[in-house]
Amino acid sequence: MTSETSTGQDLTHPGNGQAQSDFHIDPSAVKTGRPDRSVADVPDPVIECKGVDIYYGSFRAVSDVTMVFGRKEITALIGPSGCGKSTLLRSLNRMNDLIEGARVAGVIAYHGQDMYADDVDAIEVRRKIGMVFQKPNPFPKSIYDNVAYGPRVTGMKVDDMDDLVEEVLTRAALWDEVKDKLKQSAYGLSGGQQQRLCIARTIATRPEVILMDEPCSALDPIATAKIEDLMHELRDDYTIVVVTHNMQQAARVADRTAFFTARPDEQTGDRTGMLVEFDRTTVLFTKPADKRTEDYISGRFG
Ligand SMILES: Nc1ncnc2c1ncn2[C@@H]1O[C@H](COP(=O)(O)OP(=O)(O)OP(=O)(O)O)[C@@H](O)[C@H]1O
């Protein structure tokens, strides 16, 4: 079988030109990834990582990551279990601060400012850089109050909360499904609806960046497709970073993809995560520069 992307690249022959019957990426997924939008050669940085190491106590979980997250782009972090994707993601809005013993070395800058500098307020960082988790985790409150919660507790100036709730739920592609039951418990929603509510809750405080940690892994394929559609909608206004185990999902949604792997740390012997390759998604999936990337995306590793 020979399949081609919209750019005419042969997806069954990634990288080295050898036929691979076990190539796991659905070529049509790559083809439909970003047909409507070209991706700049160089991202316009919102968040920059420079020589980032992340530790849990003395264990170095992530080693020497240097990469940028581009404005109004979706960046996917992929790689085998334990390579530090979630650890890196959590460091991008100082969520790791909440984990005992977690520590970041190197620089993570938000619009050029070191977000770990002494005078930076971690709460403010998390307001600008929100996070959506793997398992939908609405508060035990009404649908309305889930959305209103963030603006209320952060003291955000809101002219009309009803308007904000409607706007945000509309933006999260949920309004039509919930507009007649706003006062009902969020727990009455399906998993996919709950996840869209969590996205609504995140954007209610007007962040610039949304971090998503495997946002669809607890969802069925239909709910997953809705979240992916929503991500496509949101990228017009937000910078999104998504951790996913699902390579097809990275190929479908992401402008750029970073592939990580884990290798024994030269200093400690522990397995530490490292960035192998970071490129435009279509390039990474069709012409990976590194053999390890090629092995991973072709299903021969991890
Ligand atoms: N809270 C923690 N305390 C100590 N070690 C941790 C903690 N969280 C993660 N780790 C370790 O850090 C390394 C990276 O884990 P992380 O969860 O970031 O990887 P991952 O690539 O996201 O994995 P997965 O795909 O399985 O979710 C692993 O060795 C893991 O055991």
The ligand as a Gaussian input file, in Angstrom:
#p B3LYP/6-31G(d) Opt

LIG

0 1
 N        5.091000      12.876000      41.791000
 C        6.153000      12.163000      41.424000
 N        7.104000      11.827000      42.321000
 C        8.197000      11.114000      41.959000
 N        8.438000      10.684000      40.706000
 C        7.524000      10.986000      39.779000
 C        6.345000      11.738000      40.064000
 N        5.624000      11.877000      38.939000
 C        6.323000      11.238000      37.976000
 N        7.452000      10.709000      38.466000
 C        8.475000       9.956000      37.740000
 O        8.994000      10.800000      36.718000
 C        9.202000      10.076000      35.514000
 C        8.395000      10.730000      34.412000
 O        7.004000      10.535000      34.699000
 P        5.867000      11.240000      33.846000
 O        4.570000      10.845000      34.453000
 O        6.169000      12.668000      33.686000
 O        6.085000      10.518000      32.435000
 P        5.079000      10.423000      31.228000
 O        5.901000      10.428000      30.007000
 O        4.024000      11.465000      31.337000
 O        4.469000       8.985000      31.481000
 P        3.018000       8.413000      31.101000
 O        2.952000       8.473000      29.605000
 O        3.059000       7.012000      31.629000
 O        2.004000       9.278000      31.776000
 C        8.793000       8.640000      35.809000
 O        9.958000       7.915000      36.136000
 C        7.878000       8.762000      37.001000
 O        7.916000       7.609000      37.790000

